[in-house]
Every structure is written in C-alpha cells, then in structure tokens.
Amino acid sequence: MDTEQEKDNRGPAPRRLTPYEQYLQQKRKRRTGRIIFWVIVVEAVCLILGAIVLFMPKDDPEIDDLINKKITFNYETETDRVVTFGLAVPKPNIDVQLLTINDWSRPGIAVNDIKKIVIHYLGNPETSAQENRDYFESLKDLQDTYMSANYVVGTEGEIIQCVPDGEVAWASNKANYYSISIENCHHDTSGRFTDATYWADVHLVAYLTERYALDRDDIIRHYDVTGKDCPLWYVEHPDEWEKFKDDVMTYREECRTLQREMVDELLHGEDVDETEKDVLREYLDSFKEETVVEMETSNQDLWEDLKKRAEQYGDH
C-alpha cells in the first residue's frame, strides 16, 4: 500500500472527462483530420495542374505555318526535264573581234556580276559596226578618251563583240561594273534603228538575258543610268522603248515554246524519221555549245586609278 507521503509525491489524480467533453474532443479531432485531408487534396490538384501547364506544348509560329500551309506538288514532265538542260534562245551570229587589252577601251577588269543589259546609240550617223569597233581599238594609241562597248550592232544587223561579257567596257558609267553594254549604229540624227538593227538587238538581248537569268526590268537605257539622251530615239519615244522590251520577252517565250515542241517531238514522236531525229539532236546539242572566251587581265593594281580616270569622262 502506498504511504501517505507517496500519495502526496504523485500529485492529484487526473480528472476524468465528462461524456460531453469527450464528445467535443472527438469532434475537434475529426474536424482537424478533415482540414488536413482537404489541404492535401488541394495541394495534389495544384501539383497536377502545374505539371500539365509545364509540359503542355507551347504555341510555335513555325508549326502553325506548317499546319496552315497549303501543300502543292509541281509535276514535271519528261520534256520539262530535258528542256532545262539548255537555253531556249539560240545564240545569234556574233563576229568576235576582241579589243587588245589597254587602259582606254578594254582594261581587262572583271565585272562583279552581270545584272543589267544597257542599250546605247553611237551618236555618229552612217558609221558601221566595224568602223566603230576599229575606233575603239585605236584608242590604245590615241589615248584621248575612254570608250568602248561589249557589242556593236550595225545597220545591216551585224553584231561584233569587242569586249567579253565578263569584262568592264567603258560605256555606262557606274553601271560598267555590273552590266553588258550594246552600242547601236543608225542612219541619221534621230537615232532611230533600222529594222535589221532592231531585230538583231532583240535577238541578242533575248539571248543575253536568258543566259544570265535576267528579266524584263534588267534591260535598261544609258539614260536610265545617268540621264543622258542615249539611246536618243528611245529616250524621246518611251512607248517604243517599252515595245522593244516586250519584243525581247515575246521572242524568248516563242523560243521556249519551240524548244518544248521540238524536244517533245524528239522524245515521243512516232512519225519522225532518223534524219529528222538527227536534226533535233543537233538542235539540242547546240544548247550546250558556247564560244567561251577566256578573259585576259591587265594589271589589277590599276583598277582604282582607271575607275577614277574613266569616270572623269562623264559620258562614258
């Protein structure tokens, strides 16, 4: 048995809760449990939503463009594939008489890139293409002006090449360094071309624009570079100038149509005899035949000096 002193050391016995107090205590425990449960549920939902947002695909303009892009298929026939191997426009008859390398008419400087075809008129009536070519050649001795052109077209439709396509000719001022220049002969001071000159020009320009992948807007006048009245007839008759460019593009399209028809006939014609096939094959082979002129070069250190000196002569 506990002694009286031991009872005093243990302190008073705990009070027993009444039934009502026990009910309240259990109610508080149940409420705390429900709060903890819903806190856990809310946190779990937040975590799930966050994960969905984090891993959800973002808007990508490139993907949207791909989705919205209309897909088209370009169907190419056998004829189309063969036609792409060669130029449609045949090379006109060109008399290659290259000038001697010299500072005054053929400096031997490579152009950066061929971007324009520039049309000129010579301004000296009743002179021939040959006479003008020879005059350009004489400038190496005269040394009194800078002047030349890549091509000269005569009143009978003859074409003389004086400077290779890839070299500078002193003709079109600042455009010398990215263009091919064509001078044209004429009979009188009006500067109007003969029919032979006109159509030789059309054929030459069509060939050059196709060869160097140029368009209608890449055919320009000297006037369009500097404001000089050259070629005079086309400066004074702008409608005639537009017609000239239209004729160039029409001729190119006619050549494409003819090429396509001939190639298609060669590939699929049943009534073509061997002789005709040989002619067609020769035509196709001619696409690849070009007279390649290796460019000679002068001392490239003269480039800047020549450029400045030539530009002092504002007409060329």
C-alpha positions as CSV (number, residue, x, y, z in Angstrom):
1,M,0.0,0.0,0.0
2,D,1.1,3.5,-0.7
3,T,2.0,5.5,2.2
4,E,0.6,8.9,2.7
5,Q,3.9,10.5,1.7
6,E,4.0,8.6,-1.6
7,K,0.5,9.8,-2.5
8,D,1.5,13.4,-1.9
9,N,4.5,13.0,-4.2
10,R,2.3,11.7,-7.2
11,G,0.1,14.7,-7.0
12,P,-3.6,14.8,-7.5
13,A,-5.2,12.2,-9.8
14,P,-6.3,13.4,-13.3
15,R,-9.8,14.5,-13.6
16,R,-12.0,12.2,-15.7
17,L,-13.7,13.9,-18.7
18,T,-17.3,14.1,-18.7
19,P,-19.2,12.4,-21.6
20,Y,-19.9,15.9,-23.2
21,E,-16.2,16.9,-23.0
22,Q,-15.2,13.6,-24.6
23,Y,-17.7,14.3,-27.4
24,L,-16.2,17.8,-28.0
25,Q,-12.7,16.4,-28.1
26,Q,-13.5,13.7,-30.7
27,K,-15.4,16.4,-32.8
28,R,-12.3,18.6,-32.8
29,K,-10.1,15.6,-33.9
30,R,-12.5,14.8,-36.8
31,R,-12.5,18.4,-37.9
32,T,-8.7,18.7,-37.8
33,G,-8.5,15.4,-39.8
34,R,-10.9,16.8,-42.5
35,I,-8.9,20.0,-42.8
36,I,-5.6,18.1,-43.2
37,F,-7.3,15.9,-45.8
38,W,-8.6,18.8,-48.0
39,V,-5.2,20.6,-47.7
40,I,-3.5,17.5,-49.1
41,V,-6.2,17.2,-51.8
42,V,-5.8,20.9,-52.9
43,E,-2.0,20.7,-52.9
44,A,-2.2,17.5,-55.0
45,V,-4.6,19.2,-57.5
46,C,-2.2,22.2,-57.7
47,L,0.7,20.0,-58.4
48,I,-1.1,18.1,-61.2
49,L,-2.3,21.3,-62.8
50,G,1.2,22.8,-62.6
51,A,2.7,19.7,-64.3
52,I,0.1,19.9,-67.1
53,V,0.9,23.5,-67.8
54,L,4.6,22.9,-67.6
55,F,4.6,20.0,-70.1
56,M,1.8,21.3,-72.4
57,P,3.1,22.2,-75.9
58,K,3.7,26.0,-76.4
59,D,2.5,27.9,-79.5
60,D,5.1,27.7,-82.2
61,P,4.6,30.1,-85.2
62,E,6.7,27.8,-87.5
63,I,4.5,24.8,-86.6
64,D,1.3,26.9,-87.1
65,D,2.7,27.9,-90.5
66,L,3.4,24.3,-91.5
67,I,-0.1,23.3,-90.4
68,N,-1.8,26.1,-92.3
69,K,0.5,25.8,-95.4
70,K,-1.2,24.6,-98.5
71,I,1.0,21.9,-100.0
72,T,1.3,21.9,-103.8
73,F,3.0,19.4,-106.0
74,N,4.8,20.5,-109.1
75,Y,4.5,17.8,-111.7
76,E,7.4,17.9,-114.2
77,T,7.1,16.0,-117.5
78,E,9.9,14.3,-119.2
79,T,10.0,17.1,-121.7
80,D,10.3,19.7,-118.9
81,R,13.3,17.9,-117.5
82,V,15.1,17.7,-120.9
83,V,14.3,21.4,-121.7
84,T,16.1,22.6,-118.5
85,F,19.4,21.3,-119.9
86,G,19.8,24.1,-122.4
87,L,18.9,27.7,-123.2
88,A,15.8,28.1,-125.3
89,V,17.1,31.2,-127.1
90,P,19.6,30.4,-129.8
91,K,22.9,32.4,-129.8
92,P,22.8,34.9,-132.7
93,N,25.6,35.2,-135.2
94,I,28.3,37.1,-133.5
95,D,31.6,38.2,-135.0
96,V,34.1,38.1,-132.1
97,Q,36.7,40.8,-132.6
98,L,38.1,41.4,-129.1
99,L,40.0,44.6,-128.5
100,T,43.6,44.5,-127.4
101,I,43.9,44.9,-123.6
102,N,44.6,48.5,-122.9
103,D,43.5,51.2,-120.4
104,W,41.4,53.2,-122.8
105,S,38.9,50.8,-124.3
106,R,39.4,47.3,-122.8
107,P,41.0,47.4,-119.3
108,G,40.7,43.7,-118.8
109,I,38.9,44.1,-115.5
110,A,36.4,41.5,-114.4
111,V,32.8,42.7,-113.6
112,N,31.5,41.7,-110.2
113,D,28.3,40.3,-111.6
114,I,26.2,40.8,-114.7
115,K,22.9,42.4,-113.6
116,K,21.9,44.6,-116.4
117,I,21.9,44.9,-120.2
118,V,22.4,48.5,-121.3
119,I,21.3,49.8,-124.7
120,H,23.1,52.7,-126.4
121,Y,23.2,54.6,-129.7
122,L,26.5,55.8,-131.1
123,G,25.6,59.3,-132.0
124,N,27.6,59.3,-135.2
125,P,25.2,58.5,-138.1
126,E,26.2,56.5,-141.1
127,T,29.1,54.7,-139.4
128,S,29.3,50.9,-139.5
129,A,29.8,48.4,-136.7
130,Q,33.3,47.6,-138.0
131,E,34.3,51.3,-138.1
132,N,33.2,51.8,-134.5
133,R,34.9,48.7,-133.4
134,D,38.2,49.8,-135.1
135,Y,37.8,53.2,-133.5
136,F,37.7,51.6,-130.0
137,E,40.8,49.6,-130.9
138,S,42.6,52.8,-131.9
139,L,42.1,54.4,-128.5
140,K,45.0,52.5,-127.2
141,D,47.2,54.7,-129.4
142,L,45.1,57.9,-129.4
143,Q,44.7,57.9,-125.6
144,D,42.3,60.8,-125.7
145,T,39.1,59.3,-124.3
146,Y,37.8,56.2,-122.6
147,M,35.2,54.5,-124.7
148,S,34.1,51.0,-125.8
149,A,31.2,48.5,-125.6
150,N,30.8,44.8,-125.2
151,Y,28.9,44.6,-128.5
152,V,28.3,46.9,-131.5
153,V,25.2,46.2,-133.7
154,G,25.4,47.6,-137.3
155,T,22.7,48.9,-139.6
156,E,22.6,45.6,-141.5
157,G,22.1,43.7,-138.3
158,E,25.7,42.5,-138.0
159,I,26.9,42.0,-134.4
160,I,30.6,42.5,-133.4
161,Q,31.8,41.6,-129.9
162,C,34.6,43.9,-128.7
163,V,34.8,43.1,-125.0
164,P,33.9,39.7,-123.3
165,D,30.7,39.7,-121.3
166,G,32.6,39.3,-118.1
167,E,34.8,42.3,-118.5
168,V,34.3,46.0,-118.0
169,A,33.7,48.1,-121.1
170,W,33.9,51.9,-120.9
171,A,30.2,52.7,-121.8
172,S,27.8,53.0,-119.0
173,N,29.4,55.0,-116.2
174,K,28.9,53.3,-112.8
175,A,26.9,50.5,-114.5
176,N,30.1,49.4,-116.3
177,Y,30.9,47.2,-113.3
178,Y,27.7,45.1,-113.4
179,S,26.4,45.3,-116.9
180,I,26.9,44.4,-120.6
181,S,26.7,47.3,-123.0
182,I,25.4,47.3,-126.6
183,E,26.1,50.2,-128.9
184,N,23.9,50.6,-132.0
185,C,24.6,52.2,-135.3
186,H,21.9,54.4,-137.1
187,H,21.5,56.3,-140.3
188,D,20.5,59.8,-139.1
189,T,20.5,62.2,-136.2
190,S,17.1,60.9,-134.9
191,G,18.9,57.8,-133.6
192,R,16.2,55.5,-134.9
193,F,17.4,52.0,-135.5
194,T,16.9,50.2,-138.8
195,D,14.7,47.1,-138.8
196,A,17.8,45.0,-139.2
197,T,19.4,46.7,-136.2
198,Y,16.3,46.5,-134.1
199,W,15.7,42.7,-134.6
200,A,19.4,41.9,-134.2
201,D,19.2,43.8,-130.9
202,V,16.1,41.9,-129.9
203,H,17.7,38.5,-130.6
204,L,21.0,39.5,-128.8
205,V,19.3,40.9,-125.7
206,A,17.0,37.9,-125.5
207,Y,19.9,35.6,-125.7
208,L,21.9,37.5,-123.0
209,T,19.1,38.0,-120.6
210,E,18.3,34.3,-120.7
211,R,21.9,33.2,-120.4
212,Y,22.5,35.4,-117.4
213,A,19.0,34.8,-115.8
214,L,17.8,38.4,-116.3
215,D,14.3,39.8,-116.6
216,R,12.5,42.5,-118.5
217,D,13.3,45.1,-115.9
218,D,17.0,44.3,-116.3
219,I,17.0,45.8,-119.8
220,I,17.8,49.5,-119.4
221,R,19.0,52.5,-121.4
222,H,22.1,54.6,-120.8
223,Y,19.6,57.3,-120.0
224,D,18.4,55.2,-117.0
225,V,21.9,55.2,-115.5
226,T,22.9,58.9,-116.0
227,G,20.0,60.8,-117.6
228,K,22.0,61.2,-120.8
229,D,19.8,61.2,-124.0
230,C,21.0,57.8,-125.1
231,P,19.7,56.0,-127.0
232,L,18.1,59.2,-128.3
233,W,15.2,57.6,-130.1
234,Y,14.1,55.5,-127.1
235,V,14.5,58.5,-124.7
236,E,12.2,60.6,-126.9
237,H,9.8,57.7,-127.6
238,P,9.4,55.9,-124.3
239,D,6.4,53.9,-125.7
240,E,8.8,52.5,-128.4
241,W,11.2,51.5,-125.6
242,E,8.5,49.6,-123.8
243,K,7.7,47.8,-127.1
244,F,11.3,46.9,-127.6
245,K,11.4,45.2,-124.2
246,D,8.1,43.5,-124.9
247,D,9.5,42.1,-128.2
248,V,12.5,40.7,-126.4
249,M,10.4,38.9,-123.9
250,T,8.0,37.7,-126.6
251,Y,10.9,36.3,-128.6
252,R,12.2,34.5,-125.5
253,E,8.8,32.9,-124.9
254,E,8.5,31.9,-128.6
255,C,11.9,30.2,-128.4
256,R,10.8,28.3,-125.2
257,T,7.6,27.1,-126.9
258,L,9.6,26.0,-130.0
259,Q,12.1,24.2,-127.8
260,R,9.5,22.4,-125.9
261,E,7.7,21.3,-129.0
262,M,10.9,20.0,-130.6
263,V,12.0,18.2,-127.5
264,D,8.6,16.6,-127.1
265,E,8.6,15.5,-130.7
266,L,12.1,14.0,-130.3
267,L,11.1,12.1,-127.2
268,H,7.6,11.0,-128.1
269,G,7.1,11.4,-131.9
270,E,6.2,8.2,-133.7
271,D,6.4,9.5,-137.3
272,V,9.8,11.2,-137.0
273,D,12.3,9.5,-139.3
274,E,16.0,9.1,-138.4
275,T,17.1,12.2,-140.4
276,E,14.7,14.5,-138.6
277,K,15.8,13.0,-135.3
278,D,19.4,13.8,-136.1
279,V,18.4,17.4,-136.8
280,L,16.6,17.6,-133.5
281,R,19.5,16.1,-131.6
282,E,21.8,18.6,-133.3
283,Y,19.5,21.3,-132.1
284,L,19.5,20.0,-128.5
285,D,23.3,19.7,-128.6
286,S,23.6,23.3,-129.7
287,F,22.2,24.4,-126.4
288,K,25.4,23.4,-124.7
289,E,27.8,24.8,-127.3
290,E,29.1,28.2,-126.3
291,T,32.1,30.1,-127.5
292,V,34.0,30.6,-124.3
293,V,36.4,33.5,-124.3
294,E,39.0,33.3,-121.6
295,M,39.3,36.7,-120.1
296,E,42.7,38.3,-120.3
297,T,43.6,40.6,-117.4
298,S,45.7,43.7,-117.2
299,N,47.5,44.8,-114.0
300,Q,44.8,44.7,-111.4
301,D,46.6,47.4,-109.4
302,L,45.4,49.9,-111.9
303,W,41.7,49.2,-111.0
304,E,41.0,52.2,-108.8
305,D,43.1,54.6,-110.9
306,L,41.3,53.5,-114.1
307,K,38.0,53.7,-112.5
308,K,38.6,57.3,-111.4
309,R,40.1,58.4,-114.7
310,A,37.2,56.9,-116.7
311,E,34.5,58.5,-114.5
312,Q,36.0,61.9,-115.3
313,Y,34.7,61.4,-118.8
314,G,31.1,61.6,-117.7
315,D,29.5,60.5,-121.0
316,H,31.0,57.0,-120.8
